[in-house]
């Protein structure tokens, strides 16, 4: 193995020590690669290998690897998408609105600006409660102000945070917003864009969909969004807006249906209604982890680009349900949080 390797990251050349992670090598050279967990779970630090080779440590997806895990072995040329650096912003909860039997739309007023890209996520700490990840989006009707975050939260009966919304967490509650994070954000490009979401995974997908329609209105788009029950298809008005803007394929599905209903909701899972992917497609998937994994596998087989941001829900004990990996959506995890929190929480 060479004693040093030559790396070029976003056009900046420097020498690196073989065995170092790409993230450590870059940071040592004064190059900030966006990152969050640094443990290979969040996908924020995914970079492209344009030339040369690295030890990908099992994180390779197409021509990309995770910089926090992949290690320097030889000369390489690497690039990553520039994103806003994470900052902490004080905020206040300004609205709690049910948009389905299980899902709430929260409005969070920012005390100063927080730049982020459509599809990224933030970490919200309600004063006295543990931190949770949410994806900023627009309201289902597309509205939203520059000084507020709109997020979608699934209410869980024993959720540490979500079960207290409206009771222990009320309008006026202080919030700290930390971010942005994530690499599954909207990118300009050619070819078809395919957006797939389940549940509150619709939040980042809705943000990406609107960005794409405004930035590239002529770009072909396919949208497939689903829920377990038809009453939780809170995104149907949003799908109608997309259809009105020229999206010819905007499908709502419900796995609990036995047949198509009168409101044009299709029976089955979203994976039952996906288009056939091609190498020209750019795909974004958010929601149920098994759905995201299935979409990733289909994209890999077709050579399509696939973007998704996994994160690990907070964990207290090694129970099966709480240790599952969730993708985007950014909801609430059930049970106590392992990190200390000042104030009451269940």
C-alpha positions, 0 to 999 in steps of 0.5 A: 500500500502506498504511504500516501495517496492523492485525492481530489475532492470537489476539484481540491487536490491533497495528500491523504493517508491510506487507511483513513476514512474519506470523511477524516481525510477530507476534513483534515484537508479543510473540506467539509463533506456533509455528514450526520451520524458518522456510523454509516446509517444516515446516508448524508455523507454519500459521495461519488467516486469518479476515478480511482478506487477506495475500500467501500466497506460494503457501502457502495451504491452505483458509483457512490460510497459513504465517506464516513466508512469508505477508506483511502487505498489509492489515488481517487477523484471524488465529488459530492453535492454542495449543501447548506452546512447544519446550524441550530436555529431557535423556533416555536411551535405555531400550529398542530393540525390533524390531516388524517386519523393518524397524522399531524401537520406541525407548523414551526416558526423559525426565529432566523432563516434555515437554508435547506434543500427540498428533501433534506431533513432536520432534527427537532428538539421540543423543549423537555423532550428528546430529539426527533428527525422530520422532513420539512415540506409544504402543507398539503395544499402547497402553502408555506412561509419562508420563516416556518417549517411544515412537518408531518408526524405520525401520532403513536399511542406510546410515542415519546414525542408524538403522543404529547403533541397537543397536551405536553407539547402545545402551541408556543412550545420552544423548539430547537431545529438542527440541520439540514441533513441528508443526501436525498434532495432534489437535483436538476437533471434530465430523464424521468423523475420517479417519486415513491412514498408511503405514510409520512414519507410523503413529506420529503417527496412532496417537497421534491415534487413541487421543486421539480415542477417549478424548476423543470416543469417539462421534466417527465414525472411519475408519482406513486404514494400509498398508505395502509388505510384509505383514510390515511391518504392525506396526500390526495389533494397534493396528487391532484395538484401535480396532475393539474400541473401536467403530471400524467401518472400520480397514483394513490394506493391503499394496501387495505383495499380489495379493489379500486375505489370510486375516488381513483385509489388503487388497491395494493402496495406502492410496489405493485404500481411502480413503472418499469425503471430504466437507466435514465430514471432518477428515483426518490423513495421515502417511507416504509423500510421494506418498500425503500429496500425493494425500490433500491433493488429495482433501481440497482437492477435497472441502473437507475439513480436512487436517492433515499435517506435512512435513519435509526429511530431512537432506541431504549431497549433492543426490542424488535420493533424499535430497532428497525431501520426507518427511511425518511418520513421522519416520524416518532419512535415509541417507548422511552428515549435512551438519552437524558431529557430535561422535563417530562416524557413517557 
